[in-house]
């Protein structure tokens, strides 16, 4: 029984990607587009995190019968 | 799940968080939430084993199953409320964290009412 580190790598990689894309678009002078990229990235990450948290809550529910 | 896996995973998450926190705090908050949820999920099978042991002991000791179920539910509520409160506090939302803790306490108290009633009934029986 190990911990799944893939999701951490995915989120960290996506975060760094967003930082890079954000600064590139910002340097190109499209401030609002850069903001949209950040929003899209946060949504994708949130989607992954929600699945993880859902798994956790299901497991808690089965262990403690909450 | 050994202690080495746990600490290795935590250090990995911390390294990623140190890089992300100054540049993208919103992604960092989600990353720390994911890391905490993953660690908790990995710990739950062990907690399940301990709970099973407690249930065996309670069955051998003749403890009413309803009481043990209530206690387990309380422990579950406490774990989850603490988890949510810490994530909220980590993200800088101390007010939300305090409300989550308050909600956890209220729910725990509500769950503990049957146990309290049981104790009161026992006291009344002993006195009467």
N, CA and C atoms of all chains as a GROMACS GRO file, in nm:
protein
  582
    1UNK      N    1   0.085  -0.120   0.000
    1UNK     CA    2   0.000   0.000   0.000
    1UNK      C    3   0.088   0.124   0.000
    2UNK      N    4   0.104   0.186  -0.114
    2UNK     CA    5   0.187   0.306  -0.121
    2UNK      C    6   0.102   0.429  -0.146
    3UNK      N    7   0.170   0.542  -0.155
    3UNK     CA    8   0.100   0.666  -0.188
    3UNK      C    9   0.122   0.694  -0.336
    4UNK      N   10   0.018   0.737  -0.404
    4UNK     CA   11   0.027   0.762  -0.547
    4UNK      C   12   0.086   0.901  -0.571
    5UNK      N   13   0.216   0.906  -0.607
    5UNK     CA   14   0.283   1.035  -0.623
    5UNK      C   15   0.258   1.097  -0.760
    6UNK      N   16   0.194   1.020  -0.852
    6UNK     CA   17   0.174   1.071  -0.988
    6UNK      C   18   0.096   1.202  -0.987
    7UNK      N   19  -0.006   1.208  -0.902
    7UNK     CA   20  -0.093   1.326  -0.903
    7UNK      C   21  -0.015   1.449  -0.858
    8UNK      N   22   0.076   1.429  -0.759
    8UNK     CA   23   0.157   1.542  -0.713
    8UNK      C   24   0.243   1.595  -0.828
    9UNK      N   25   0.307   1.499  -0.900
    9UNK     CA   26   0.390   1.541  -1.014
    9UNK      C   27   0.306   1.612  -1.119
   10UNK      N   28   0.188   1.558  -1.145
   10UNK     CA   29   0.101   1.619  -1.246
   10UNK      C   30   0.065   1.761  -1.208
   11UNK      N   31   0.024   1.780  -1.082
   11UNK     CA   32  -0.020   1.914  -1.039
   11UNK      C   33   0.097   2.011  -1.040
   12UNK      N   34   0.213   1.963  -0.988
   12UNK     CA   35   0.330   2.051  -0.984
   12UNK      C   36   0.373   2.089  -1.125
   13UNK      N   37   0.374   1.988  -1.216
   13UNK     CA   38   0.411   2.016  -1.355
   13UNK      C   39   0.316   2.113  -1.420
   14UNK      N   40   0.187   2.090  -1.397
   14UNK     CA   41   0.086   2.180  -1.455
   14UNK      C   42   0.103   2.322  -1.400
   15UNK      N   43   0.133   2.331  -1.270
   15UNK     CA   44   0.152   2.462  -1.210
   15UNK      C   45   0.269   2.536  -1.273
   16UNK      N   46   0.382   2.465  -1.292
   16UNK     CA   47   0.499   2.529  -1.353
   16UNK      C   48   0.468   2.568  -1.497
   17UNK      N   49   0.396   2.479  -1.568
   17UNK     CA   50   0.357   2.508  -1.706
   17UNK      C   51   0.273   2.635  -1.712
   18UNK      N   52   0.179   2.645  -1.617
   18UNK     CA   53   0.093   2.764  -1.614
   18UNK      C   54   0.177   2.890  -1.590
   19UNK      N   55   0.273   2.879  -1.497
   19UNK     CA   56   0.359   2.995  -1.469
   19UNK      C   57   0.430   3.040  -1.595
   20UNK      N   58   0.487   2.942  -1.669
   20UNK     CA   59   0.564   2.975  -1.789
   20UNK      C   60   0.472   3.038  -1.894
   21UNK      N   61   0.358   2.968  -1.923
   21UNK     CA   62   0.266   3.017  -2.026
   21UNK      C   63   0.214   3.156  -1.989
   22UNK      N   64   0.182   3.170  -1.860
   22UNK     CA   65   0.131   3.299  -1.811
   22UNK      C   66   0.231   3.411  -1.839
   23UNK      N   67   0.358   3.387  -1.805
   23UNK     CA   68   0.456   3.495  -1.821
   23UNK      C   69   0.483   3.521  -1.969
   24UNK      N   70   0.478   3.415  -2.053
   24UNK     CA   71   0.500   3.436  -2.197
   24UNK      C   72   0.388   3.522  -2.254
   25UNK      N   73   0.262   3.486  -2.222
   25UNK     CA   74   0.149   3.561  -2.278
   25UNK      C   75   0.148   3.703  -2.223
   26UNK      N   76   0.187   3.715  -2.095
   26UNK     CA   77   0.190   3.848  -2.035
   26UNK      C   78   0.295   3.935  -2.105
   27UNK      N   79   0.411   3.872  -2.138
   27UNK     CA   80   0.515   3.947  -2.208
   27UNK      C   81   0.468   3.988  -2.347
   28UNK      N   82   0.377   3.905  -2.406
   28UNK     CA   83   0.323   3.940  -2.538
   28UNK      C   84   0.216   4.048  -2.529
   29UNK      N   85   0.185   4.089  -2.405
   29UNK     CA   86   0.093   4.202  -2.390
   29UNK      C   87  -0.054   4.165  -2.387
   30UNK      N   88  -0.087   4.034  -2.368
   30UNK     CA   89  -0.228   3.994  -2.364
   30UNK      C   90  -0.264   3.956  -2.220
   31UNK      N   91  -0.281   4.054  -2.138
   31UNK     CA   92  -0.304   4.033  -1.994
   31UNK      C   93  -0.427   3.946  -1.969
   32UNK      N   94  -0.539   3.974  -2.039
   32UNK     CA   95  -0.664   3.902  -2.013
   32UNK      C   96  -0.654   3.756  -2.056
   33UNK      N   97  -0.578   3.730  -2.165
   33UNK     CA   98  -0.560   3.592  -2.210
   33UNK      C   99  -0.477   3.514  -2.107
   34UNK      N  100  -0.375   3.580  -2.052
   34UNK     CA  101  -0.293   3.516  -1.950
   34UNK      C  102  -0.379   3.477  -1.829
   35UNK      N  103  -0.469   3.566  -1.793
   35UNK     CA  104  -0.558   3.538  -1.680
   35UNK      C  105  -0.648   3.417  -1.709
   36UNK      N  106  -0.696   3.409  -1.835
   36UNK     CA  107  -0.780   3.296  -1.875
   36UNK      C  108  -0.703   3.164  -1.867
   37UNK      N  109  -0.574   3.168  -1.908
   37UNK     CA  110  -0.490   3.048  -1.901
   37UNK      C  111  -0.478   3.002  -1.757
   38UNK      N  112  -0.454   3.098  -1.666
   38UNK     CA  113  -0.443   3.063  -1.524
   38UNK      C  114  -0.573   3.000  -1.474
   39UNK      N  115  -0.685   3.061  -1.513
   39UNK     CA  116  -0.814   3.009  -1.470
   39UNK      C  117  -0.837   2.867  -1.520
   40UNK      N  118  -0.803   2.842  -1.647
   40UNK     CA  119  -0.818   2.708  -1.705
   40UNK      C  120  -0.731   2.608  -1.631
   41UNK      N  121  -0.606   2.649  -1.601
   41UNK     CA  122  -0.516   2.558  -1.529
   41UNK      C  123  -0.569   2.524  -1.391
   42UNK      N  124  -0.617   2.626  -1.322
   42UNK     CA  125  -0.671   2.603  -1.187
   42UNK      C  126  -0.791   2.508  -1.196
   43UNK      N  127  -0.875   2.524  -1.299
   43UNK     CA  128  -0.992   2.437  -1.314
   43UNK      C  129  -0.949   2.292  -1.335
   44UNK      N  130  -0.849   2.273  -1.423
   44UNK     CA  131  -0.803   2.136  -1.449
   44UNK      C  132  -0.748   2.074  -1.321
   45UNK      N  133  -0.664   2.150  -1.248
   45UNK     CA  134  -0.606   2.099  -1.124
   45UNK      C  135  -0.717   2.069  -1.023
   46UNK      N  136  -0.814   2.160  -1.015
   46UNK     CA  137  -0.924   2.141  -0.920
   46UNK      C  138  -0.999   2.013  -0.952
   47UNK      N  139  -1.016   1.983  -1.082
   47UNK     CA  140  -1.085   1.861  -1.124
   47UNK      C  141  -1.013   1.738  -1.070
   48UNK      N  142  -0.879   1.736  -1.086
   48UNK     CA  143  -0.801   1.622  -1.035
   48UNK      C  144  -0.814   1.612  -0.883
   49UNK      N  145  -0.803   1.728  -0.816
   49UNK     CA  146  -0.803   1.728  -0.669
   49UNK      C  147  -0.939   1.681  -0.617
   50UNK      N  148  -1.046   1.721  -0.687
   50UNK     CA  149  -1.180   1.681  -0.642
   50UNK      C  150  -1.195   1.529  -0.647
   51UNK      N  151  -1.137   1.465  -0.752
   51UNK     CA  152  -1.143   1.318  -0.757
   51UNK      C  153  -1.070   1.256  -0.638
   52UNK      N  154  -0.951   1.313  -0.608
   52UNK     CA  155  -0.872   1.260  -0.495
   52UNK      C  156  -0.951   1.274  -0.365
   53UNK      N  157  -1.008   1.393  -0.343
   53UNK     CA  158  -1.080   1.417  -0.218
   53UNK      C  159  -1.205   1.329  -0.211
   54UNK      N  160  -1.268   1.307  -0.328
   54UNK     CA  161  -1.384   1.217  -0.329
   54UNK      C  162  -1.345   1.076  -0.288
   55UNK      N  163  -1.232   1.026  -0.342
   55UNK     CA  164  -1.182   0.895  -0.302
   55UNK      C  165  -1.161   0.889  -0.151
   56UNK      N  166  -1.098   0.997  -0.098
   56UNK     CA  167  -1.071   1.002   0.046
   56UNK      C  168  -1.202   0.993   0.124
   57UNK      N  169  -1.303   1.071   0.083
   57UNK     CA  170  -1.428   1.072   0.160
   57UNK      C  171  -1.498   0.938   0.152
   58UNK      N  172  -1.492   0.872   0.035
   58UNK     CA  173  -1.552   0.739   0.024
   58UNK      C  174  -1.483   0.642   0.120
   59UNK      N  175  -1.348   0.652   0.124
   59UNK     CA  176  -1.273   0.561   0.212
   59UNK      C  177  -1.307   0.588   0.358
   60UNK      N  178  -1.314   0.718   0.395
   60UNK     CA  179  -1.348   0.752   0.534
   60UNK      C  180  -1.486   0.698   0.567
   61UNK      N  181  -1.578   0.713   0.471
   61UNK     CA  182  -1.716   0.667   0.496
   61UNK      C  183  -1.719   0.517   0.519
   62UNK      N  184  -1.636   0.442   0.442
   62UNK     CA  185  -1.641   0.297   0.458
   62UNK      C  186  -1.571   0.253   0.586
   63UNK      N  187  -1.465   0.327   0.629
   63UNK     CA  188  -1.392   0.285   0.749
   63UNK      C  189  -1.471   0.319   0.876
   64UNK      N  190  -1.521   0.443   0.882
   64UNK     CA  191  -1.584   0.488   1.006
   64UNK      C  192  -1.736   0.479   1.004
   65UNK      N  193  -1.794   0.437   0.890
   65UNK     CA  194  -1.941   0.428   0.875
   65UNK      C  195  -2.007   0.562   0.907
   66UNK      N  196  -1.942   0.673   0.865
   66UNK     CA  197  -2.001   0.805   0.891
   66UNK      C  198  -2.123   0.823   0.800
   67UNK      N  199   0.249   0.079   0.285
   67UNK     CA  200   0.266   0.211   0.346
   67UNK      C  201   0.361   0.200   0.464
   68UNK      N  202   0.488   0.228   0.441
   68UNK     CA  203   0.583   0.234   0.551
   68UNK      C  204   0.606   0.381   0.587
   69UNK      N  205   0.679   0.402   0.694
   69UNK     CA  206   0.706   0.540   0.735
   69UNK      C  207   0.796   0.608   0.631
   70UNK      N  208   0.880   0.525   0.564
   70UNK     CA  209   0.969   0.584   0.463
   70UNK      C  210   0.889   0.635   0.344
   71UNK      N  211   0.788   0.556   0.299
   71UNK     CA  212   0.703   0.601   0.189
   71UNK      C  213   0.634   0.730   0.227
   72UNK      N  214   0.582   0.730   0.349
   72UNK     CA  215   0.506   0.847   0.395
   72UNK      C  216   0.593   0.973   0.394
   73UNK      N  217   0.714   0.962   0.457
   73UNK     CA  218   0.800   1.080   0.467
   73UNK      C  219   0.853   1.119   0.331
   74UNK      N  220   0.887   1.019   0.248
   74UNK     CA  221   0.934   1.051   0.113
   74UNK      C  222   0.829   1.126   0.035
   75UNK      N  223   0.707   1.078   0.043
   75UNK     CA  224   0.597   1.144  -0.029
   75UNK      C  225   0.577   1.286   0.024
   76UNK      N  226   0.582   1.302   0.156
   76UNK     CA  227   0.560   1.434   0.215
   76UNK      C  228   0.670   1.531   0.171
   77UNK      N  229   0.797   1.482   0.169
   77UNK     CA  230   0.908   1.569   0.129
   77UNK      C  231   0.895   1.609  -0.017
   78UNK      N  232   0.850   1.513  -0.100
   78UNK     CA  233   0.827   1.543  -0.241
   78UNK      C  234   0.724   1.654  -0.256
   79UNK      N  235   0.614   1.640  -0.184
   79UNK     CA  236   0.508   1.740  -0.191
   79UNK      C  237   0.559   1.875  -0.141
   80UNK      N  238   0.639   1.873  -0.033
   80UNK     CA  239   0.692   1.998   0.022
   80UNK      C  240   0.784   2.066  -0.079
   81UNK      N  241   0.868   1.984  -0.147
   81UNK     CA  242   0.959   2.042  -0.247
   81UNK      C  243   0.880   2.110  -0.358
   82UNK      N  244   0.774   2.041  -0.406
   82UNK     CA  245   0.692   2.100  -0.513
   82UNK      C  246   0.622   2.225  -0.462
   83UNK      N  247   0.578   2.221  -0.335
   83UNK     CA  248   0.504   2.337  -0.280
   83UNK      C  249   0.594   2.458  -0.263
   84UNK      N  250   0.721   2.434  -0.224
   84UNK     CA  251   0.813   2.547  -0.206
   84UNK      C  252   0.834   2.621  -0.338
   85UNK      N  253   0.839   2.541  -0.449
   85UNK     CA  254   0.856   2.604  -0.580
   85UNK      C  255   0.729   2.680  -0.618
   86UNK      N  256   0.613   2.617  -0.594
   86UNK     CA  257   0.487   2.673  -0.648
   86UNK      C  258   0.431   2.787  -0.563
   87UNK      N  259   0.449   2.780  -0.430
   87UNK     CA  260   0.379   2.874  -0.340
   87UNK      C  261   0.402   3.021  -0.375
   88UNK      N  262   0.528   3.066  -0.402
   88UNK     CA  263   0.544   3.209  -0.430
   88UNK      C  264   0.487   3.253  -0.564
   89UNK      N  265   0.492   3.163  -0.666
   89UNK     CA  266   0.449   3.205  -0.800
   89UNK      C  267   0.301   3.181  -0.823
   90UNK      N  268   0.248   3.067  -0.780
   90UNK     CA  269   0.107   3.034  -0.801
   90UNK      C  270   0.046   2.985  -0.671
   91UNK      N  271   0.008   3.072  -0.581
   91UNK     CA  272  -0.046   3.025  -0.451
   91UNK      C  273  -0.174   2.944  -0.466
   92UNK      N  274  -0.256   2.972  -0.570
   92UNK     CA  275  -0.382   2.898  -0.584
   92UNK      C  276  -0.357   2.753  -0.621
   93UNK      N  277  -0.257   2.729  -0.710
   93UNK     CA  278  -0.223   2.590  -0.744
   93UNK      C  279  -0.158   2.523  -0.623
   94UNK      N  280  -0.076   2.600  -0.548
   94UNK     CA  281  -0.009   2.543  -0.431
   94UNK      C  282  -0.111   2.496  -0.328
   95UNK      N  283  -0.218   2.574  -0.309
   95UNK     CA  284  -0.321   2.533  -0.212
   95UNK      C  285  -0.386   2.402  -0.256
   96UNK      N  286  -0.415   2.391  -0.387
   96UNK     CA  287  -0.476   2.267  -0.437
   96UNK      C  288  -0.379   2.151  -0.426
   97UNK      N  289  -0.250   2.179  -0.451
   97UNK     CA  290  -0.149   2.072  -0.442
   97UNK      C  291  -0.138   2.022  -0.298
   98UNK      N  292  -0.139   2.114  -0.202
   98UNK     CA  293  -0.127   2.069  -0.064
   98UNK      C  294  -0.253   1.993  -0.023
   99UNK      N  295  -0.369   2.034  -0.077
   99UNK     CA  296  -0.492   1.959  -0.050
   99UNK      C  297  -0.483   1.818  -0.106
  100UNK      N  298  -0.433   1.806  -0.230
  100UNK     CA  299  -0.420   1.673  -0.292
  100UNK      C  300  -0.322   1.587  -0.213
  101UNK      N  301  -0.208   1.646  -0.171
  101UNK     CA  302  -0.108   1.568  -0.097
  101UNK      C  303  -0.167   1.519   0.036
  102UNK      N  304  -0.236   1.609   0.106
  102UNK     CA  305  -0.295   1.571   0.234
  102UNK      C  306  -0.399   1.461   0.215
  103UNK      N  307  -0.483   1.475   0.110
  103UNK     CA  308  -0.586   1.374   0.085
  103UNK      C  309  -0.524   1.240   0.051
  104UNK      N  310  -0.414   1.242  -0.027
  104UNK     CA  311  -0.350   1.116  -0.066
  104UNK      C  312  -0.290   1.047   0.057
  105UNK      N  313  -0.224   1.126   0.144
  105UNK     CA  314  -0.163   1.066   0.263
  105UNK      C  315  -0.272   1.005   0.352
  106UNK      N  316  -0.379   1.082   0.369
  106UNK     CA  317  -0.491   1.035   0.452
  106UNK      C  318  -0.550   0.906   0.394
  107UNK      N  319  -0.571   0.905   0.260
  107UNK     CA  320  -0.626   0.786   0.195
  107UNK      C  321  -0.535   0.666   0.215
  108UNK      N  322  -0.403   0.689   0.206
  108UNK     CA  323  -0.310   0.578   0.223
  108UNK      C  324  -0.309   0.527   0.366
  109UNK      N  325  -0.341   0.615   0.462
  109UNK     CA  326  -0.340   0.574   0.603
  109UNK      C  327  -0.467   0.499   0.642
  110UNK      N  328  -0.575   0.521   0.566
  110UNK     CA  329  -0.705   0.468   0.607
  110UNK      C  330  -0.711   0.315   0.621
  111UNK      N  331  -0.646   0.237   0.530
  111UNK     CA  332  -0.649   0.091   0.553
  111UNK      C  333  -0.595   0.051   0.690
  112UNK      N  334  -0.485   0.119   0.734
  112UNK     CA  335  -0.429   0.088   0.867
  112UNK      C  336  -0.530   0.126   0.976
  113UNK      N  337  -0.592   0.243   0.959
  113UNK     CA  338  -0.693   0.285   1.057
  113UNK      C  339  -0.805   0.182   1.060
  114UNK      N  340  -0.840   0.129   0.939
  114UNK     CA  341  -0.944   0.027   0.933
  114UNK      C  342  -0.906  -0.097   1.014
  115UNK      N  343  -0.776  -0.136   1.007
  115UNK     CA  344  -0.731  -0.252   1.085
  115UNK      C  345  -0.747  -0.225   1.234
  116UNK      N  346  -0.709  -0.103   1.276
  116UNK     CA  347  -0.720  -0.069   1.419
  116UNK      C  348  -0.866  -0.071   1.461
  117UNK      N  349  -0.954  -0.017   1.374
  117UNK     CA  350  -1.096  -0.015   1.404
  117UNK      C  351  -1.150  -0.158   1.418
  118UNK      N  352  -1.104  -0.246   1.328
  118UNK     CA  353  -1.147  -0.386   1.335
  118UNK      C  354  -1.104  -0.449   1.467
  119UNK      N  355  -0.979  -0.416   1.510
  119UNK     CA  356  -0.930  -0.468   1.638
  119UNK      C  357  -1.018  -0.419   1.753
  120UNK      N  358  -1.050  -0.288   1.748
  120UNK     CA  359  -1.135  -0.231   1.853
  120UNK      C  360  -1.271  -0.302   1.856
  121UNK      N  361  -1.324  -0.330   1.735
  121UNK     CA  362  -1.455  -0.395   1.730
  121UNK      C  363  -1.448  -0.536   1.789
  122UNK      N  364  -1.337  -0.608   1.759
  122UNK     CA  365  -1.321  -0.741   1.817
  122UNK      C  366  -1.315  -0.733   1.968
  123UNK      N  367  -1.233  -0.638   2.018
  123UNK     CA  368  -1.219  -0.622   2.163
  123UNK      C  369  -1.354  -0.588   2.226
  124UNK      N  370  -1.429  -0.497   2.161
  124UNK     CA  371  -1.558  -0.457   2.217
  124UNK      C  372  -1.655  -0.574   2.218
  125UNK      N  373  -1.652  -0.655   2.111
  125UNK     CA  374  -1.741  -0.771   2.107
  125UNK      C  375  -1.706  -0.869   2.217
  126UNK      N  376  -1.572  -0.889   2.243
  126UNK     CA  377  -1.529  -0.980   2.349
  126UNK      C  378  -1.566  -0.924   2.485
  127UNK      N  379  -1.555  -0.790   2.501
  127UNK     CA  380  -1.585  -0.728   2.629
  127UNK      C  381  -1.732  -0.706   2.654
  128UNK      N  382  -1.815  -0.738   2.554
  128UNK     CA  383  -1.958  -0.722   2.572
  128UNK      C  384  -2.006  -0.578   2.571
  129UNK      N  385  -1.931  -0.490   2.502
  129UNK     CA  386  -1.975  -0.351   2.491
  129UNK      C  387  -2.086  -0.342   2.387
  130UNK      N  388  -2.186  -0.259   2.419
  130UNK     CA  389  -2.297  -0.239   2.326
  130UNK      C  390  -2.243  -0.186   2.193
  131UNK      N  391  -2.282  -0.252   2.083
  131UNK     CA  392  -2.228  -0.216   1.953
  131UNK      C  393  -2.265  -0.073   1.912
  132UNK      N  394  -2.381  -0.026   1.959
  132UNK     CA  395  -2.425   0.109   1.922
  132UNK      C  396  -2.327   0.213   1.975
  133UNK      N  397  -2.275   0.190   2.098
  133UNK     CA  398  -2.181   0.286   2.155
  133UNK      C  399  -2.052   0.291   2.074
  134UNK      N  400  -2.000   0.172   2.039
  134UNK     CA  401  -1.875   0.168   1.963
  134UNK      C  402  -1.895   0.235   1.828
  135UNK      N  403  -2.010   0.208   1.763
  135UNK     CA  404  -2.036   0.271   1.633
  135UNK      C  405  -2.039   0.422   1.647
  136UNK      N  406  -2.100   0.472   1.757
  136UNK     CA  407  -2.106   0.617   1.778
  136UNK      C  408  -1.966   0.673   1.797
  137UNK      N  409  -1.882   0.602   1.876
  137UNK     CA  410  -1.746   0.651   1.901
  137UNK      C  411  -1.667   0.656   1.771
  138UNK      N  412  -1.682   0.549   1.690
  138UNK     CA  413  -1.609   0.546   1.563
  138UNK      C  414  -1.653   0.660   1.473
  139UNK      N  415  -1.786   0.684   1.472
  139UNK     CA  416  -1.837   0.793   1.389
  139UNK      C  417  -1.778   0.927   1.436
  140UNK      N  418  -1.768   0.941   1.568
  140UNK     CA  419  -1.712   1.066   1.623
  140UNK      C  420  -1.566   1.081   1.579
  141UNK      N  421  -1.490   0.971   1.586
  141UNK     CA  422  -1.349   0.979   1.545
  141UNK      C  423  -1.340   1.017   1.398
  142UNK      N  424  -1.428   0.958   1.314
  142UNK     CA  425  -1.428   0.991   1.173
  142UNK      C  426  -1.459   1.137   1.149
  143UNK      N  427  -1.561   1.188   1.218
  143UNK     CA  428  -1.598   1.330   1.204
  143UNK      C  429  -1.481   1.418   1.247
  144UNK      N  430  -1.415   1.380   1.357
  144UNK     CA  431  -1.304   1.460   1.407
  144UNK      C  432  -1.189   1.464   1.306
  145UNK      N  433  -1.155   1.347   1.249
  145UNK     CA  434  -1.047   1.343   1.150
  145UNK      C  435  -1.079   1.432   1.031
  146UNK      N  436  -1.201   1.417   0.976
  146UNK     CA  437  -1.236   1.489   0.853
  146UNK      C  438  -1.245   1.639   0.880
  147UNK      N  439  -1.302   1.677   0.996
  147UNK     CA  440  -1.314   1.820   1.028
  147UNK      C  441  -1.176   1.882   1.045
  148UNK      N  442  -1.087   1.809   1.114
  148UNK     CA  443  -0.951   1.858   1.133
  148UNK      C  444  -0.881   1.875   0.998
  149UNK      N  445  -0.900   1.776   0.912
  149UNK     CA  446  -0.842   1.780   0.777
  149UNK      C  447  -0.886   1.906   0.703
  150UNK      N  448  -1.019   1.927   0.700
  150UNK     CA  449  -1.072   2.043   0.628
  150UNK      C  450  -1.026   2.174   0.689
  151UNK      N  451  -1.023   2.180   0.823
  151UNK     CA  452  -0.983   2.304   0.890
  151UNK      C  453  -0.837   2.336   0.861
  152UNK      N  454  -0.752   2.233   0.862
  152UNK     CA  455  -0.610   2.259   0.838
  152UNK      C  456  -0.585   2.304   0.696
  153UNK      N  457  -0.659   2.243   0.600
  153UNK     CA  458  -0.643   2.286   0.460
  153UNK      C  459  -0.685   2.432   0.447
  154UNK      N  460  -0.798   2.467   0.509
  154UNK     CA  461  -0.848   2.604   0.500
  154UNK      C  462  -0.748   2.701   0.563
  155UNK      N  463  -0.692   2.662   0.680
  155UNK     CA  464  -0.597   2.750   0.748
  155UNK      C  465  -0.469   2.765   0.666
  156UNK      N  466  -0.428   2.653   0.602
  156UNK     CA  467  -0.309   2.653   0.518
  156UNK      C  468  -0.326   2.751   0.402
  157UNK      N  469  -0.448   2.760   0.349
  157UNK     CA  470  -0.473   2.849   0.236
  157UNK      C  471  -0.493   2.992   0.284
  158UNK      N  472  -0.478   3.017   0.413
  158UNK     CA  473  -0.487   3.153   0.464
  158UNK      C  474  -0.626   3.195   0.505
  159UNK      N  475  -0.722   3.100   0.507
  159UNK     CA  476  -0.859   3.134   0.544
  159UNK      C  477  -0.887   3.087   0.686
  160UNK      N  478  -0.834   3.163   0.782
  160UNK     CA  479  -0.849   3.124   0.922
  160UNK      C  480  -0.993   3.124   0.968
  161UNK      N  481  -1.073   3.218   0.914
  161UNK     CA  482  -1.213   3.227   0.957
  161UNK      C  483  -1.290   3.102   0.916
  162UNK      N  484  -1.270   3.057   0.790
  162UNK     CA  485  -1.339   2.936   0.743
  162UNK      C  486  -1.293   2.816   0.826
  163UNK      N  487  -1.160   2.812   0.856
  163UNK     CA  488  -1.108   2.701   0.935
  163UNK      C  489  -1.175   2.695   1.072
  164UNK      N  490  -1.191   2.813   1.134
  164UNK     CA  491  -1.255   2.817   1.266
  164UNK      C  492  -1.399   2.767   1.256
  165UNK      N  493  -1.469   2.804   1.148
  165UNK     CA  494  -1.608   2.759   1.132
  165UNK      C  495  -1.614   2.609   1.110
  166UNK      N  496  -1.519   2.555   1.032
  166UNK     CA  497  -1.517   2.410   1.010
  166UNK      C  498  -1.496   2.339   1.143
  167UNK      N  499  -1.403   2.393   1.226
  167UNK     CA  500  -1.379   2.331   1.355
  167UNK      C  501  -1.503   2.339   1.444
  168UNK      N  502  -1.567   2.455   1.441
  168UNK     CA  503  -1.690   2.470   1.519
  168UNK      C  504  -1.795   2.369   1.474
  169UNK      N  505  -1.812   2.358   1.339
  169UNK     CA  506  -1.908   2.261   1.286
  169UNK      C  507  -1.874   2.119   1.329
  170UNK      N  508  -1.745   2.085   1.325
  170UNK     CA  509  -1.703   1.952   1.368
  170UNK      C  510  -1.739   1.927   1.514
  171UNK      N  511  -1.716   2.029   1.599
  171UNK     CA  512  -1.746   2.012   1.741
  171UNK      C  513  -1.896   1.993   1.762
  172UNK      N  514  -1.976   2.074   1.692
  172UNK     CA  515  -2.122   2.062   1.708
  172UNK      C  516  -2.169   1.925   1.664
  173UNK      N  517  -2.118   1.878   1.548
  173UNK     CA  518  -2.161   1.747   1.498
  173UNK      C  519  -2.118   1.636   1.593
  174UNK      N  520  -1.996   1.651   1.651
  174UNK     CA  521  -1.949   1.550   1.745
  174UNK      C  522  -2.038   1.548   1.870
  175UNK      N  523  -2.073   1.667   1.917
  175UNK     CA  524  -2.160   1.675   2.035
  175UNK      C  525  -2.294   1.610   2.005
  176UNK      N  526  -2.348   1.637   1.885
  176UNK     CA  527  -2.476   1.577   1.848
  176UNK      C  528  -2.465   1.425   1.843
  177UNK      N  529  -2.350   1.374   1.794
  177UNK     CA  530  -2.331   1.229   1.787
  177UNK      C  531  -2.314   1.170   1.926
  178UNK      N  532  -2.262   1.252   2.020
  178UNK     CA  533  -2.234   1.200   2.153
  178UNK      C  534  -2.357   1.198   2.242
  179UNK      N  535  -2.466   1.260   2.198
  179UNK     CA  536  -2.586   1.268   2.282
  179UNK      C  537  -2.636   1.129   2.327
  180UNK      N  538  -2.647   1.029   2.233
  180UNK     CA  539  -2.692   0.897   2.281
  180UNK      C  540  -2.602   0.839   2.389
  181UNK      N  541  -2.469   0.859   2.377
  181UNK     CA  542  -2.377   0.806   2.478
  181UNK      C  543  -2.401   0.875   2.612
  182UNK      N  544  -2.416   1.009   2.607
  182UNK     CA  545  -2.442   1.084   2.730
  182UNK      C  546  -2.570   1.035   2.797
  183UNK      N  547  -2.675   1.014   2.715
  183UNK     CA  548  -2.801   0.964   2.769
  183UNK      C  549  -2.782   0.828   2.834
  184UNK      N  550  -2.702   0.742   2.768
  184UNK     CA  551  -2.674   0.610   2.823
  184UNK      C  552  -2.608   0.619   2.959
  185UNK      N  553  -2.507   0.711   2.970
  185UNK     CA  554  -2.438   0.729   3.097
  185UNK      C  555  -2.535   0.778   3.204
  186UNK      N  556  -2.620   0.876   3.166
  186UNK     CA  557  -2.716   0.930   3.262
  186UNK      C  558  -2.810   0.821   3.312
  187UNK      N  559  -2.858   0.738   3.218
  187UNK     CA  560  -2.948   0.629   3.257
  187UNK      C  561  -2.879   0.534   3.354
  188UNK      N  562  -2.750   0.506   3.324
  188UNK     CA  563  -2.673   0.417   3.412
  188UNK      C  564  -2.661   0.477   3.552
  189UNK      N  565  -2.632   0.609   3.558
  189UNK     CA  566  -2.619   0.677   3.687
  189UNK      C  567  -2.752   0.669   3.764
  190UNK      N  568  -2.862   0.697   3.691
  190UNK     CA  569  -2.993   0.692   3.755
  190UNK      C  570  -3.021   0.551   3.809
  191UNK      N  571  -2.984   0.449   3.731
  191UNK     CA  572  -3.005   0.311   3.775
  191UNK      C  573  -2.924   0.283   3.901
  192UNK      N  574  -2.797   0.330   3.901
  192UNK     CA  575  -2.711   0.305   4.016
  192UNK      C  576  -2.763   0.374   4.140
  193UNK      N  577  -2.816   0.497   4.122
  193UNK     CA  578  -2.865   0.573   4.237
  193UNK      C  579  -2.998   0.518   4.287
  194UNK      N  580  -3.083   0.475   4.190
  194UNK     CA  581  -3.219   0.439   4.226
  194UNK      C  582  -3.236   0.301   4.286
   0.00000   0.00000   0.00000
